[in-house]
Amino acid sequence: MNRVGWDVSWSADQLLEVYIAELAGLTRLRRTRADDPLVTLLIDAAIAHTKADLELLGTAAQRLAPITDRADTAPPQADTGEEEDRQGA
């Protein structure tokens, strides 16, 4: 798990929900701490970081498409037994 408590098995939609909830919480917190400039600065940094995570999440599928396309069209590899040899050694 990372700072927002997500698991690598979660879907992009689940991650999106987590990041949006985090943004909402940070926005509420910022309003309650508006009188403290240092805390406001730190919250603003956390908001910017979360927005950057959301942007990356939004573009990840598009950026990874060439890799997944190659994997989808690659011929299946023959089982040579090499993996078993390495594990048994």
Number of C-alpha atoms within 10 A of each C-alpha: 7 7 5 12 8 14 11 9 7 9 10 14 11 13 19 15 12 16 20 15 13 17 19 13 12 17 15 11 14 19 10 11 13 13 10 10 10 11 14 17 13 12 18 15 12 16 20 13 13 18 16 12 14 19 11 12 16 14 10 12 13 10 11 10 11 11 10 13 10 10 11 10 8 9 8 8 6 6 8 8 8 9 9 10 9 8 7 7 5
